[in-house]
């Protein structure tokens, strides 16, 4: 083809559009699709534009960014590009195949790309509209090859930065297949954690700074790496080739087909990694990763022969073994569950130091935050092991539900994430059957979902997404947790909230039989299998899934839509009524004013379940079969034929805690409940006891339950040994602590907490756990007791800290790794001479592999200090780099967590953290910080601890007028919680203190 400097490139007024457009006219040399894709236009040093022309094109293309304006005085001709109000691509063009060549220089942070796209014009048009962001095109290379083999250049080119569009103007394109080719350049982002980006690290051998690179294209990042049709329903296959310097290796979605030593596009001597074609998939699932050839890896095969590889930093292969084990088992599990084989020949798990989320489910190449993927059996805790297992299973669940079958648009994001969040527990239960997965699910999903959905700013699980740039704000606890819960209730559904909904819903469907020939697959599973087979390699909507499930159980649409299309969750109110129980519902709120008869109306179709417990033959307790009712909204109620005055019988609503609702009984019923919990705790499952604690604290804080009724029901914790119950209790009691912050009764409440925990602390002791249950429980209760100020536990922890710091060889585990955080917390919180912080600070600055460095998470321990000077020193570390490099001392994700710890660990820490938040906010020129959902969660946690109305007003003023970013919404949610907490402190604070004082006197 002719070079670009042979072309006549000029701006001219477009009579068609009424605006300036780039006009490119030139020759018509043919170039095959595959040759174009493999070689680009840079082979043998042939660049497509002279420096002068390239400069002209660059200036003109930048100028175009400001020129896309509509003209009311111009009549709309046929085949116009989409109107400014439309953020979606027009339906006239469908991509079928991409051939992408990227030549990357990680040190320079630059890449050169070429893309050839096989497109189908499904409706006659004069425009090709596609996505591109921050890419510098070689405009002279843009052309199409028509069905008859003719090469045609666009008559004009428009750039629309608002919608991330490039618009290529042609003579009329008739229906048929064309090849569109573009060459371009771009930047590899530095620590941006989106698009194609790189993270610096220090080579453990040479101590030199190196780079590792990867992609993160969800939701709209693919357009920053190559021009594309970047919408989930624009599925296509991809042939990828990546050129890198010798000494680097590349992986992508598919196996490597060939590695060529080439005179590269970017530099003279490069290796080109050519990958096998992918199946049809969405652009956001395309991925590649680049690392040093010395990277470690561990490999295995599934029962059916799928190759699985977990990568690691050099020398850390042992830490990758557990992730590999989980991945192999989980792939086998999901193939059996879905009855559809994993369709790719391999699956890679790749770690990178800095990642925007915890992981990404790219088809065949899952990318993880390094700290989440690696598990060190010598130093990691059991809780960290659980989180690694769940995360790996989550991303593998996506390989079917999300990758093979993809949402048609981002409105259905919740279903993608909620389903993976829900199914991860099913898979991990196969790998680790001794983990009491139901109790783990309850706290991780159910409790967090109810917390997130209790505020007025909550959103429905399923929400319209007109602008894909807002998608990041939807990756929240509602999307994940609440949706999961909706899928699992035993009869007849956003991720955490989404997971909860799915859990409830599956249990509701399980109430309907029969199970048919597939004995291990009920109605929900059968509908799911049909759905996957029908829509594999395509896209679908939530309603498509409901349709398939309705084939198994009628009525799915009505029930599910009542949960996913409205915000909040119901409070089920059980009221004695003439020898029976009346059951009604209202929407749960954070605060209910005294004298208000009911809360806001609730319109959920609630799959209400209940059991009765009877001790008429004590000490044996009889538990009735689960009974069910459908409780509808709009003021309707149900009558349960149970006499509440029967002392030997207890009504328990929501057994096994599958339903996404809280339950409010009468005070008389709570007296009975407290008696049962204290005398017959084994009559309840762990999730039922945990759910009772969660409900009681939420009802107390919302001014619905009396202090005596609530706190009396917590006394059973004195003998409680379930990790799930204690984890829930510590979380719930922490909300009471936050509400009582700076109240005169706060110290007394902490003494009450010591009374609840001290017996269990003696039981679990400080020795290594005899089983997983004890290993999980020990750090929970000991840390709780240390923070509450239990003298005995604090003394034991300080003795271990002294042993650790006086040890000559700190590589030896003087302290159980599970208890390092507890030991450090005791040392930093109970340090009258303020010497502990200095010791930890000096050790933190040592190289991570130094033999004299104290083990464990020193930065978190330092961030717990109540000393204002120490808090500011810790914050300064968040912007520091390692000596002689740009490698950050603290990764961005870790920095967010540290600010949250400072803001929630001491009486006035929230003030220090708030000042840091404002500083980060004002210095965030890219908007990355304010768009992060991790930041939003951290900000909410800090702001909700504001103990004065003045601080809340300041926070509200700070975000007033700011764009509705996730971080801004986090501030607003925190203010709402802070106001509710202040109301509790004002109205109920002294009542709590009076009850606690009397209890402590008796104790």
Secondary structure as UniProt FT lines:
FT   HELIX           4..6
FT   STRAND          8..14
FT   TURN            15..18
FT   STRAND          19..25
FT   HELIX           33..39
FT   TURN            40..41
FT   HELIX           43..45
FT   HELIX           51..64
FT   TURN            65..67
FT   TURN            72..73
FT   TURN            78..79
FT   TURN            84..85
FT   TURN            91..92
FT   STRAND          93..105
FT   TURN            106..109
FT   STRAND          110..121
FT   STRAND          125..131
FT   STRAND          136..137
FT   HELIX           139..141
FT   STRAND          143..145
FT   TURN            147..148
FT   STRAND          151..152
FT   STRAND          156..160
FT   TURN            161..164
FT   STRAND          165..173
FT   STRAND          176..187
FT   STRAND          189..190
FT   STRAND          195..202
FT   TURN            204..206
FT   STRAND          209..216
FT   TURN            218..221
FT   HELIX           222..224
FT   TURN            232..233
FT   STRAND          236..244
FT   TURN            246..247
FT   STRAND          248..252
FT   STRAND          256..263
FT   STRAND          269..275
FT   HELIX           283..285
FT   STRAND          288..292
FT   TURN            293..294
FT   STRAND          296..301
FT   TURN            303..304
FT   STRAND          307..312
FT   TURN            314..315
FT   HELIX           317..338
FT   STRAND          346..352
FT   STRAND          359..360
FT   TURN            363..364
FT   STRAND          365..369
FT   HELIX           370..373
FT   TURN            377..379
FT   HELIX           382..398
FT   TURN            399..400
FT   TURN            402..404
FT   STRAND          405..407
FT   HELIX           410..412
FT   HELIX           413..431
FT   HELIX           433..435
FT   HELIX           437..441
FT   HELIX           442..447
FT   HELIX           448..452
FT   TURN            453..454
FT   TURN            456..457
FT   HELIX           468..474
FT   HELIX           478..482
FT   HELIX           483..485
FT   TURN            486..487
FT   HELIX           495..510
FT   TURN            519..520
FT   HELIX           523..535
FT   TURN            536..537
FT   STRAND          538..540
FT   HELIX           542..550
FT   TURN            551..552
FT   TURN            554..555
FT   HELIX           556..564
FT   STRAND          570..577
FT   TURN            578..579
FT   STRAND          580..587
FT   TURN            594..595
FT   STRAND          606..617
FT   TURN            618..619
FT   STRAND          620..623
FT   STRAND          627..631
FT   TURN            634..635
FT   STRAND          638..640
FT   TURN            644..645
FT   TURN            647..648
FT   STRAND          649..653
FT   HELIX           655..657
FT   STRAND          661..664
FT   HELIX           667..679
FT   HELIX           681..683
FT   HELIX           686..701
FT   TURN            702..703
FT   HELIX           707..712
FT   TURN            713..714
FT   HELIX           715..719
FT   HELIX           723..739
FT   TURN            740..742
FT   TURN            744..745
FT   HELIX           746..764
FT   HELIX           772..788
FT   HELIX           791..806
FT   TURN            810..811
FT   HELIX           817..819
FT   HELIX           820..829
FT   TURN            832..833
FT   HELIX           836..844
FT   TURN            848..849
FT   TURN            851..852
FT   HELIX           858..863
FT   HELIX           868..877
FT   TURN            878..879
FT   TURN            883..884
FT   HELIX           892..904
FT   TURN            907..908
FT   HELIX           909..923
FT   TURN            928..931
FT   HELIX           933..943
FT   TURN            944..945
FT   HELIX           949..959
FT   TURN            960..961
FT   HELIX           966..1002
//
